Amino acid sequence: MTRRRALPTTAATLTALATLTLTACGGGGDGDGKSDDIKGVDTAGGSPSASASASQASGVQRPEIKLPTEFQLTFDGWTSSDGVEQAILNDTKEQLRAGYAAIIANEPDGGDALAFYDTKPGLSQDRQWIKTYTSKDLTVFGALPAYDARTVLLGDNKTRAVVTYCTDESKAYTRNRKTQEVQGNPAGTDPKVFYSVTLAKNADGVWQNVSTGAKRGGC
């Protein structure tokens, strides 16, 4: 899988997670043609999975996001008894799903759904990440569980937050659209990746992605 480029974390991330050294979720590339960027999944059984939180309590019409059944993105335990934390988790999940939907649809600009869930800086970073797939004619398939999600609200006005979670890439793969070549993590690579996502609440009450950092083996 391709190595991820090192990018600076935001001040908010450093406040909540000062002991962690994170690398960005965008992939650079080390010439092996493999991907290191499997990031988050939600599906049901035999048909494309629709957004589970497309109509949330805030009243904002959220975009419908569908993923094919061959890509099983699951979110185990992404629940909270706190309504604000649950809203943050819901929007974080949908942003992840939107990113993978763009990769699968071969949309290097990310599409409308990702733009809905990203700030401008977040969208710029995610477009770089998506292009590590689309520029190589790669799509994704397999199973990618996202688990152990935790939320930290930041600041007095509680309009910024950090969500951390882990993924397990053991059964997640890329496939070349033209050659059908399948690749996964090379032997000896830790399949578990720790993510830290900084979010900001916009005027419509949507929690948007500001930046994402990752550390392989950090779970």
KOLDO-407780 format. One record per residue: residue in three letters; x, y, z of N, C-alpha, C in turn. Coordinates in Angstrom, 1 decimal, always signed. Layout:
N
- ALA X Y Z X Y Z X Y Z
...
REM end
This chain:
219
- MET +0.9 -1.2 +0.0 +0.0 +0.0 +0.0 +0.9 +1.2 +0.0
- THR +0.4 +2.3 -0.6 +1.3 +3.5 -0.7 +1.4 +4.2 +0.6
- ARG +2.6 +4.8 +0.8 +2.8 +5.5 +2.1 +2.1 +6.8 +2.1
- ARG +1.7 +7.3 +3.3 +0.9 +8.5 +3.4 +1.9 +9.6 +3.6
- ARG +1.5 +10.8 +3.0 +2.4 +12.0 +3.1 +2.2 +12.5 +4.5
- ALA +3.3 +13.0 +5.1 +3.2 +13.7 +6.4 +2.7 +15.1 +6.2
- LEU +1.7 +15.5 +6.9 +1.1 +16.8 +6.9 +1.0 +17.3 +8.4
- PRO +1.1 +18.6 +8.6 +1.0 +19.1 +10.0 -0.4 +18.9 +10.5
- THR -0.6 +18.6 +11.7 -1.9 +18.5 +12.3 -2.4 +19.9 +12.7
- THR -3.7 +20.0 +12.9 -4.2 +21.3 +13.3 -4.0 +21.6 +14.8
- ALA -4.2 +22.8 +15.1 -4.0 +23.2 +16.6 -5.1 +22.5 +17.4
- ALA -6.3 +22.3 +16.9 -7.3 +21.7 +17.6 -7.0 +20.2 +17.9
- THR -6.4 +19.6 +16.9 -6.0 +18.2 +17.1 -4.9 +18.1 +18.1
- LEU -4.0 +19.0 +18.0 -2.9 +18.9 +19.0 -3.4 +19.2 +20.4
- THR -4.4 +20.0 +20.6 -5.0 +20.3 +21.9 -5.5 +19.0 +22.5
- ALA -6.3 +18.3 +21.7 -6.9 +17.1 +22.2 -6.1 +15.9 +22.2
- LEU -5.0 +15.8 +21.3 -4.2 +14.6 +21.2 -2.8 +14.9 +21.1
- ALA -2.3 +15.6 +22.2 -0.9 +16.2 +22.1 +0.1 +15.2 +22.1
- THR -0.1 +13.9 +22.5 +0.9 +12.9 +22.6 +1.1 +12.2 +21.3
- LEU +0.2 +12.4 +20.3 +0.3 +11.6 +19.1 +1.0 +12.3 +17.9
- THR +1.7 +11.6 +17.2 +2.3 +12.2 +15.9 +1.5 +11.6 +14.8
- LEU +0.8 +12.4 +14.0 -0.1 +11.9 +13.0 +0.4 +12.2 +11.6
- THR +0.1 +11.3 +10.7 +0.4 +11.5 +9.3 -0.9 +11.7 +8.6
- ALA -0.9 +12.4 +7.4 -2.2 +12.7 +6.8 -2.8 +11.5 +6.1
- CYS -4.1 +11.6 +5.9 -4.7 +10.4 +5.2 -4.5 +10.4 +3.7
- GLY -4.0 +11.5 +3.2 -3.7 +11.6 +1.7 -2.5 +10.7 +1.4
- GLY -2.5 +10.0 +0.3 -1.4 +9.1 +0.0 -0.4 +9.7 -0.9
- GLY +0.8 +9.6 -0.7 +1.9 +10.1 -1.5 +2.1 +9.1 -2.6
- GLY +2.9 +8.0 -2.3 +3.2 +7.0 -3.3 +4.6 +6.7 -3.3
- ASP +4.9 +5.4 -3.1 +6.3 +4.9 -3.0 +6.6 +4.0 -4.2
- GLY +5.8 +4.1 -5.2 +6.1 +3.4 -6.4 +5.7 +1.9 -6.5
- ASP +5.0 +1.4 -5.4 +4.6 +0.0 -5.5 +3.2 -0.2 -6.1
- GLY +2.5 +1.0 -6.4 +1.2 +0.9 -7.0 +0.1 +0.4 -6.1
- LYS +0.4 +0.3 -4.8 -0.7 -0.2 -3.9 -1.2 +1.0 -3.1
- SER -2.4 +0.8 -2.5 -3.0 +1.8 -1.8 -3.0 +1.7 -0.3
- ASP -2.8 +2.8 +0.4 -2.8 +2.8 +1.8 -3.9 +3.6 +2.4
- ASP -5.0 +3.7 +1.7 -6.0 +4.7 +2.0 -7.4 +4.2 +2.0
- ILE -7.6 +3.1 +2.7 -9.0 +2.6 +3.0 -9.5 +3.3 +4.2
- LYS -10.6 +3.9 +4.2 -11.0 +4.8 +5.2 -12.3 +4.6 +5.9
- GLY -13.4 +4.0 +5.6 -14.6 +4.0 +6.5 -15.8 +3.3 +5.8
- VAL -16.8 +2.5 +6.4 -17.8 +1.8 +5.6 -19.1 +1.6 +6.3
- ASP -20.2 +1.6 +5.5 -21.5 +1.4 +6.1 -22.4 +0.6 +5.1
- THR -22.8 -0.6 +5.3 -23.6 -1.3 +4.4 -24.6 -2.2 +5.0
- ALA -25.6 -2.5 +4.3 -26.5 -3.6 +4.7 -26.2 -4.8 +3.8
- GLY -27.2 -5.6 +3.5 -26.9 -6.8 +2.9 -26.7 -6.8 +1.4
- GLY -27.7 -6.9 +0.5 -27.4 -7.3 -0.9 -27.6 -6.2 -1.9
- SER -27.8 -5.0 -1.5 -28.0 -3.9 -2.5 -27.2 -2.7 -2.0
- PRO -27.0 -1.7 -2.9 -26.2 -0.6 -2.5 -26.7 +0.1 -1.2
- SER -25.8 +0.4 -0.4 -26.2 +0.9 +0.9 -26.5 +2.4 +0.8
- ALA -27.6 +2.9 +1.3 -28.0 +4.3 +1.3 -27.5 +4.9 +2.6
- SER -27.4 +6.2 +2.7 -27.0 +6.9 +3.8 -28.0 +6.6 +5.0
- ALA -27.4 +6.2 +6.1 -28.2 +5.9 +7.3 -28.7 +7.1 +8.0
- SER -28.1 +8.2 +7.8 -28.5 +9.5 +8.5 -28.8 +10.6 +7.5
- ALA -29.4 +10.3 +6.4 -29.6 +11.3 +5.4 -30.6 +12.3 +5.9
- SER -31.5 +11.9 +6.7 -32.5 +12.9 +7.3 -32.3 +12.9 +8.8
- GLN -31.4 +13.7 +9.3 -31.2 +13.8 +10.7 -32.1 +14.9 +11.3
- ALA -32.0 +14.9 +12.6 -33.0 +15.7 +13.4 -32.8 +17.2 +13.1
- SER -31.6 +17.6 +12.6 -31.4 +19.1 +12.4 -32.3 +19.7 +11.4
- GLY -32.9 +18.8 +10.5 -33.8 +19.3 +9.5 -33.1 +19.7 +8.2
- VAL -31.8 +19.7 +8.2 -31.1 +19.9 +7.0 -31.2 +18.7 +6.1
- GLN -31.4 +18.9 +4.8 -31.5 +17.8 +3.8 -30.1 +17.4 +3.5
- ARG -29.7 +16.2 +3.9 -28.4 +15.7 +3.7 -28.4 +14.9 +2.4
- PRO -27.3 +14.8 +1.7 -27.2 +14.0 +0.4 -27.3 +12.5 +0.7
- GLU -27.9 +11.8 -0.2 -28.0 +10.4 -0.1 -26.7 +9.8 -0.7
- ILE -26.1 +8.9 +0.0 -24.8 +8.3 -0.4 -25.0 +6.8 -0.5
- LYS -24.6 +6.3 -1.6 -24.7 +4.8 -1.8 -23.3 +4.2 -2.1
- LEU -23.1 +3.1 -1.5 -21.9 +2.3 -1.8 -22.3 +0.9 -2.3
- PRO -21.5 +0.4 -3.2 -21.8 -1.0 -3.7 -21.6 -2.0 -2.6
- THR -22.3 -3.1 -2.7 -22.3 -4.2 -1.7 -20.9 -4.8 -1.6
- GLU -20.1 -4.7 -2.7 -18.8 -5.3 -2.6 -17.8 -4.6 -1.8
- PHE -18.2 -3.4 -1.3 -17.4 -2.6 -0.4 -18.2 -2.5 +0.9
- GLN -17.8 -3.2 +1.9 -18.5 -3.3 +3.2 -17.9 -2.4 +4.2
- LEU -18.4 -1.2 +4.3 -17.9 -0.2 +5.2 -18.8 -0.2 +6.5
- THR -18.3 -0.6 +7.6 -19.1 -0.8 +8.8 -18.6 +0.1 +9.9
- PHE -19.6 +0.5 +10.8 -19.2 +1.4 +11.9 -19.8 +0.8 +13.2
- ASP -19.0 -0.1 +13.8 -19.4 -0.8 +15.0 -19.2 +0.1 +16.2
- GLY -20.3 +0.3 +17.0 -20.3 +1.1 +18.2 -20.2 +2.6 +18.0
- TRP -20.6 +3.1 +16.9 -20.6 +4.5 +16.7 -21.8 +5.2 +17.2
- THR -22.0 +5.0 +18.5 -23.2 +5.6 +19.2 -22.9 +6.3 +20.4
- SER -23.7 +7.2 +20.8 -23.5 +8.0 +22.1 -24.8 +8.3 +22.6
- SER -24.9 +8.3 +24.0 -26.2 +8.8 +24.6 -26.3 +10.3 +24.6
- ASP -25.2 +11.0 +24.2 -25.3 +12.5 +24.1 -25.7 +12.8 +22.7
- GLY -26.7 +13.7 +22.6 -27.2 +14.0 +21.3 -26.2 +14.8 +20.4
- VAL -25.4 +15.7 +21.0 -24.5 +16.4 +20.2 -23.4 +15.5 +19.7
- GLU -22.9 +14.6 +20.6 -21.8 +13.7 +20.2 -22.4 +12.7 +19.1
- GLN -23.6 +12.3 +19.2 -24.2 +11.4 +18.1 -24.3 +12.1 +16.8
- ALA -24.6 +13.4 +16.8 -24.7 +14.2 +15.6 -23.3 +14.3 +14.9
- ILE -22.3 +14.5 +15.8 -20.9 +14.6 +15.3 -20.5 +13.2 +14.6
- LEU -20.8 +12.1 +15.3 -20.5 +10.8 +14.8 -21.2 +10.5 +13.5
- ASN -22.5 +10.9 +13.4 -23.2 +10.7 +12.2 -22.6 +11.4 +11.0
- ASP -22.3 +12.6 +11.2 -21.7 +13.4 +10.1 -20.3 +12.9 +9.7
- THR -19.5 +12.5 +10.7 -18.2 +11.9 +10.4 -18.4 +10.7 +9.6
- LYS -19.3 +9.8 +9.9 -19.5 +8.6 +9.1 -19.9 +8.9 +7.7
- GLU -20.8 +9.9 +7.5 -21.3 +10.2 +6.2 -20.1 +10.8 +5.3
- GLN -19.3 +11.6 +6.0 -18.1 +12.1 +5.3 -17.2 +11.0 +4.8
- LEU -17.0 +10.0 +5.6 -16.2 +8.9 +5.2 -16.8 +8.1 +4.0
- ARG -18.1 +7.9 +4.1 -18.8 +7.2 +3.1 -18.7 +8.0 +1.8
- ALA -18.9 +9.3 +1.9 -18.8 +10.2 +0.7 -17.5 +10.1 +0.0
- GLY -16.4 +10.0 +0.8 -15.1 +9.9 +0.2 -14.9 +8.6 -0.6
- TYR -15.3 +7.5 +0.0 -15.2 +6.3 -0.7 -16.2 +6.2 -1.9
- ALA -17.3 +6.8 -1.8 -18.3 +6.8 -2.9 -17.6 +7.5 -4.1
- ALA -16.9 +8.6 -3.8 -16.2 +9.3 -4.9 -15.1 +8.5 -5.5
- ILE -14.4 +7.7 -4.7 -13.3 +6.9 -5.3 -14.0 +5.8 -6.2
- ILE -15.0 +5.2 -5.7 -15.7 +4.1 -6.5 -16.3 +4.6 -7.7
- ALA -16.9 +5.9 -7.7 -17.5 +6.5 -8.8 -16.4 +7.2 -9.8
- ASN -15.2 +7.1 -9.4 -14.1 +7.7 -10.2 -14.3 +9.2 -10.3
- GLU -14.6 +9.9 -9.2 -14.8 +11.3 -9.2 -13.6 +12.0 -8.4
- PRO -12.6 +12.4 -9.1 -11.4 +13.0 -8.4 -11.7 +14.3 -7.7
- ASP -12.8 +15.0 -8.1 -13.2 +16.2 -7.3 -14.0 +16.0 -6.1
- GLY -14.3 +14.7 -5.9 -15.1 +14.3 -4.6 -16.6 +14.3 -4.7
- GLY -17.1 +15.0 -5.7 -18.6 +15.1 -5.8 -19.3 +16.0 -4.8
- ASP -20.6 +16.1 -5.0 -21.4 +17.0 -4.2 -21.5 +16.6 -2.7
- ALA -21.6 +15.3 -2.5 -21.8 +14.8 -1.1 -20.5 +15.1 -0.3
- LEU -19.4 +14.9 -0.8 -18.2 +15.2 -0.1 -18.0 +16.7 +0.2
- ALA -18.4 +17.5 -0.8 -18.3 +18.9 -0.6 -19.3 +19.4 +0.5
- PHE -20.4 +18.7 +0.7 -21.4 +19.0 +1.7 -20.8 +18.7 +3.1
- TYR -20.0 +17.7 +3.2 -19.5 +17.3 +4.5 -18.0 +17.8 +4.8
- ASP -17.4 +18.5 +3.9 -16.1 +19.0 +4.0 -16.1 +20.6 +4.1
- THR -15.2 +21.1 +4.9 -14.8 +22.5 +4.7 -13.9 +22.6 +3.5
- LYS -13.6 +23.8 +3.1 -12.7 +24.0 +1.9 -11.3 +23.4 +2.2
- PRO -10.7 +23.6 +3.3 -9.4 +22.9 +3.6 -9.6 +21.4 +3.6
- GLY -10.7 +20.9 +4.2 -10.9 +19.4 +4.2 -11.1 +18.9 +2.9
- LEU -11.9 +19.6 +2.0 -12.1 +19.1 +0.6 -10.8 +19.1 -0.2
- SER -10.0 +20.1 +0.0 -8.7 +20.1 -0.7 -7.8 +18.9 -0.3
- GLN -7.8 +18.6 +1.0 -7.0 +17.4 +1.4 -7.6 +16.1 +0.9
- ASP -8.9 +16.0 +1.0 -9.6 +14.8 +0.5 -9.5 +14.6 -1.0
- ARG -9.5 +15.7 -1.8 -9.2 +15.5 -3.2 -7.9 +14.9 -3.5
- GLN -6.9 +15.3 -2.7 -5.5 +14.7 -2.9 -5.6 +13.3 -2.6
- TRP -6.3 +12.9 -1.5 -6.4 +11.5 -1.2 -7.1 +10.7 -2.3
- ILE -8.2 +11.2 -2.7 -9.0 +10.5 -3.8 -8.2 +10.3 -5.1
- LYS -7.4 +11.3 -5.4 -6.6 +11.2 -6.6 -5.5 +10.2 -6.6
- THR -5.1 +9.8 -5.3 -4.2 +8.7 -5.2 -4.8 +7.4 -5.8
- TYR -6.1 +7.3 -5.8 -6.8 +6.2 -6.4 -7.1 +6.5 -7.9
- THR -7.8 +7.6 -8.1 -8.3 +7.8 -9.5 -7.2 +8.0 -10.5
- SER -6.1 +8.6 -10.1 -5.0 +8.8 -11.0 -4.3 +7.5 -11.5
- LYS -4.6 +6.4 -10.7 -4.0 +5.1 -11.0 -5.1 +4.1 -11.5
- ASP -6.3 +4.7 -11.8 -7.5 +3.8 -12.2 -7.8 +2.8 -11.2
- LEU -7.7 +3.1 -9.9 -8.0 +2.1 -8.8 -9.4 +2.4 -8.2
- THR -10.1 +1.3 -7.9 -11.3 +1.4 -7.1 -11.0 +0.5 -5.8
- VAL -12.0 +0.5 -4.9 -11.8 -0.3 -3.6 -12.9 -1.3 -3.5
- PHE -12.6 -2.4 -2.8 -13.6 -3.4 -2.5 -13.2 -4.1 -1.3
- GLY -14.1 -5.0 -0.7 -13.7 -5.8 +0.4 -14.5 -5.3 +1.7
- ALA -13.9 -5.5 +2.8 -14.5 -5.2 +4.1 -13.6 -4.2 +4.9
- LEU -14.2 -3.1 +5.3 -13.4 -2.2 +6.1 -14.2 -1.8 +7.4
- PRO -13.9 -2.4 +8.5 -14.6 -1.9 +9.7 -13.9 -0.7 +10.3
- ALA -14.8 +0.3 +10.7 -14.3 +1.4 +11.5 -14.9 +1.3 +12.9
- TYR -14.0 +1.4 +13.9 -14.5 +1.0 +15.2 -13.7 +1.9 +16.3
- ASP -14.2 +1.7 +17.5 -13.6 +2.4 +18.7 -13.6 +3.9 +18.4
- ALA -14.7 +4.5 +18.0 -14.9 +5.9 +17.8 -15.0 +6.7 +19.1
- ARG -14.3 +7.8 +19.2 -14.4 +8.6 +20.4 -14.5 +10.1 +20.0
- THR -15.2 +10.9 +20.8 -15.5 +12.3 +20.4 -15.0 +13.2 +21.5
- VAL -14.4 +14.3 +21.2 -14.0 +15.3 +22.1 -14.5 +16.7 +21.6
- LEU -15.3 +17.4 +22.3 -15.7 +18.7 +21.9 -14.7 +19.7 +22.4
- LEU -14.5 +20.7 +21.6 -13.4 +21.7 +21.8 -14.0 +23.1 +22.0
- GLY -13.4 +23.9 +22.8 -13.7 +25.3 +23.0 -15.0 +25.5 +23.8
- ASP -15.2 +26.8 +24.2 -16.3 +27.1 +25.0 -17.6 +27.1 +24.3
- ASN -17.6 +27.4 +23.0 -18.9 +27.4 +22.3 -19.2 +26.0 +21.6
- LYS -18.3 +25.0 +21.8 -18.6 +23.7 +21.4 -19.0 +23.5 +19.9
- THR -18.3 +24.3 +19.1 -18.5 +24.2 +17.6 -17.4 +23.6 +16.9
- ARG -16.4 +23.1 +17.6 -15.4 +22.3 +17.0 -15.2 +21.0 +17.8
- ALA -14.7 +20.0 +17.1 -14.6 +18.6 +17.8 -13.5 +17.8 +17.1
- VAL -13.1 +16.8 +17.8 -12.1 +15.8 +17.3 -12.8 +14.5 +17.4
- VAL -12.8 +13.7 +16.4 -13.3 +12.3 +16.4 -12.1 +11.4 +16.1
- THR -11.8 +10.4 +17.0 -10.8 +9.5 +16.7 -11.4 +8.1 +16.5
- TYR -10.8 +7.3 +15.7 -11.3 +5.9 +15.5 -10.2 +5.1 +14.8
- CYS -10.5 +3.8 +14.7 -9.5 +2.9 +14.1 -10.2 +2.2 +12.9
- THR -9.4 +1.7 +11.9 -9.9 +0.9 +10.9 -9.0 -0.4 +10.8
- ASP -9.5 -1.4 +10.3 -8.8 -2.7 +10.0 -8.8 -3.0 +8.6
- GLU -7.7 -2.9 +7.9 -7.6 -3.0 +6.4 -7.3 -4.5 +6.0
- SER -7.5 -5.4 +6.9 -7.1 -6.8 +6.7 -7.8 -7.4 +5.4
- LYS -9.1 -7.0 +5.2 -9.9 -7.5 +4.1 -10.3 -6.4 +3.2
- ALA -9.5 -5.4 +3.1 -9.8 -4.3 +2.2 -8.8 -4.2 +1.1
- TYR -9.2 -4.0 -0.2 -8.3 -4.2 -1.3 -8.6 -3.1 -2.4
- THR -7.6 -2.9 -3.3 -7.8 -2.1 -4.4 -7.9 -3.0 -5.7
- ARG -8.5 -2.5 -6.7 -8.6 -3.2 -8.0 -8.4 -2.2 -9.1
- ASN -7.5 -2.5 -10.1 -7.4 -1.6 -11.2 -8.5 -1.8 -12.2
- ARG -9.1 -0.7 -12.6 -10.3 -0.7 -13.4 -10.1 -1.3 -14.8
- LYS -8.8 -1.2 -15.3 -8.5 -1.7 -16.6 -8.0 -3.1 -16.6
- THR -7.0 -3.3 -15.7 -6.3 -4.7 -15.7 -7.0 -5.7 -14.8
- GLN -7.8 -5.2 -13.9 -8.5 -6.0 -12.8 -7.5 -6.5 -11.8
- GLU -6.3 -6.0 -11.8 -5.3 -6.4 -10.8 -5.7 -6.0 -9.4
- VAL -5.6 -7.0 -8.5 -6.1 -6.8 -7.1 -4.8 -6.6 -6.2
- GLN -4.8 -5.7 -5.3 -3.7 -5.5 -4.4 -4.3 -5.2 -3.0
- GLY -3.5 -5.6 -2.0 -3.8 -5.2 -0.6 -2.6 -4.9 +0.1
- ASN -2.6 -4.9 +1.5 -1.4 -4.6 +2.2 -0.3 -5.7 +2.0
- PRO +0.9 -5.3 +1.8 +2.0 -6.4 +1.7 +2.1 -7.1 +3.1
- ALA +2.7 -8.3 +3.0 +2.9 -9.1 +4.2 +3.8 -8.3 +5.2
- GLY +3.4 -8.4 +6.5 +4.1 -7.7 +7.5 +3.6 -6.3 +7.8
- THR +2.7 -5.8 +7.0 +2.2 -4.4 +7.3 +1.1 -4.5 +8.3
- ASP +1.1 -3.6 +9.3 +0.0 -3.6 +10.3 -1.2 -3.1 +9.6
- PRO -2.3 -3.9 +9.6 -3.5 -3.5 +8.9 -4.4 -2.5 +9.7
- LYS -4.0 -2.2 +10.9 -4.9 -1.3 +11.7 -4.3 +0.1 +11.7
- VAL -5.2 +1.1 +11.4 -4.8 +2.5 +11.3 -5.6 +3.3 +12.2
- PHE -5.0 +4.2 +13.0 -5.6 +5.2 +13.9 -5.9 +6.5 +13.1
- TYR -7.1 +7.0 +13.2 -7.5 +8.2 +12.6 -7.9 +9.3 +13.6
- SER -7.5 +10.5 +13.3 -8.0 +11.7 +14.0 -8.6 +12.7 +13.1
- VAL -9.9 +13.0 +13.3 -10.6 +13.9 +12.4 -11.0 +15.2 +13.1
- THR -10.6 +16.3 +12.7 -11.0 +17.6 +13.2 -12.2 +18.1 +12.5
- LEU -13.3 +18.5 +13.2 -14.5 +18.9 +12.6 -14.9 +20.3 +13.1
- ALA -15.7 +21.0 +12.3 -16.3 +22.3 +12.7 -17.8 +22.3 +12.3
- LYS -18.6 +22.9 +13.2 -20.0 +22.9 +13.0 -20.4 +24.2 +12.1
- ASN -21.0 +24.0 +11.0 -21.3 +25.2 +10.2 -22.7 +25.8 +10.6
- ALA -23.1 +26.8 +9.9 -24.3 +27.6 +10.2 -25.5 +26.8 +10.1
- ASP -25.5 +25.7 +9.3 -26.7 +24.8 +9.2 -26.7 +23.7 +10.2
- GLY -25.7 +23.6 +11.0 -25.6 +22.6 +12.0 -25.0 +21.3 +11.5
- VAL -24.3 +21.3 +10.4 -23.6 +20.2 +9.9 -22.2 +20.2 +10.4
- TRP -21.7 +19.1 +10.9 -20.3 +18.9 +11.4 -19.5 +18.5 +10.2
- GLN -18.6 +19.5 +9.7 -17.8 +19.3 +8.5 -16.4 +19.0 +8.9
- ASN -15.8 +18.2 +8.0 -14.4 +17.8 +8.2 -13.5 +18.9 +7.8
- VAL -12.6 +19.2 +8.8 -11.5 +20.3 +8.6 -10.2 +19.6 +8.1
- SER -9.8 +18.6 +8.8 -8.6 +17.9 +8.4 -8.6 +16.5 +9.0
- THR -7.9 +15.6 +8.4 -7.8 +14.2 +8.9 -6.3 +13.8 +9.0
- GLY -6.0 +13.1 +10.1 -4.6 +12.6 +10.2 -4.7 +11.1 +10.5
- ALA -3.6 +10.4 +10.3 -3.6 +8.9 +10.5 -2.3 +8.4 +10.9
- LYS -2.3 +7.3 +11.7 -1.1 +6.7 +12.1 -1.2 +5.2 +12.0
- ARG -0.5 +4.6 +11.1 -0.6 +3.1 +11.0 +0.0 +2.5 +12.2
- GLY -0.7 +1.5 +12.7 -0.2 +0.8 +13.9 -0.6 +1.5 +15.2
- GLY -1.3 +2.6 +15.1 -1.6 +3.4 +16.3 -2.8 +3.0 +17.1
- CYS -3.4 +1.9 +16.7 -4.7 +1.5 +17.4 -4.3 +0.5 +18.6
REM end
